[in-house]
Amino acid sequence: MARNNDRDRGTRRVPKETGRRTKKKICIFCKEHATWVDYKDVNVLRKFMSDRGKIRARRVSGNCAQHQREVALAIKTARELALLPSPSGPRASDLAGAARAAARRAAAPRAAVVGHVPSLPTSQNLEVLTDTVAEDELDDSEPEPLVPAAIDDEAGEP
């Protein structure tokens, strides 16, 4: 029977240090004793947005929970009023990958559907096409005004 070599050593693993301790971020609104976050102050709100227009997370921005909610609401309000841009779509590199995948799918042979015949024009469809009036056959004279039949009967005209 094989022995477990870890038990023979008699030492326990020591957890590694995760690295330097990071300084805890302080909410700038709490630091300045701000009563509210103004949606019109675009320069401040841009600090809490990424370069693509997304709202930064709390752990990244360093805001407290209350002020992060207010910042998010202010950014959304400023977007509605077109003071700030909306998040941009996918990058060009993302689109290039999607285009390559679409090209691969298009190049792959498709399974033929048994018994499927594409629809051909029927005689009814052809009759409808031949019944259309050509432009040169149209009369350029002004049409007669439409008068309801009840008015003609009252005037005594047949």
Buried (B, 14 or more C-beta within 10 A) or exposed (E): EEEEEEEEEEEEEEEEEEEEEEEEEEBBBEEEEBEEBBBEEBEBBBEBBEEEBEBBEBEEBBBBEEBBEBBBEBBEBBBEEEBBEEEEEEEEEEEEEEEEEEEEEEEEEEEEEEEEEEEEEEEEEEEEEEEEEEEEEEEEEEEEEEEEEEEEEEEEEE
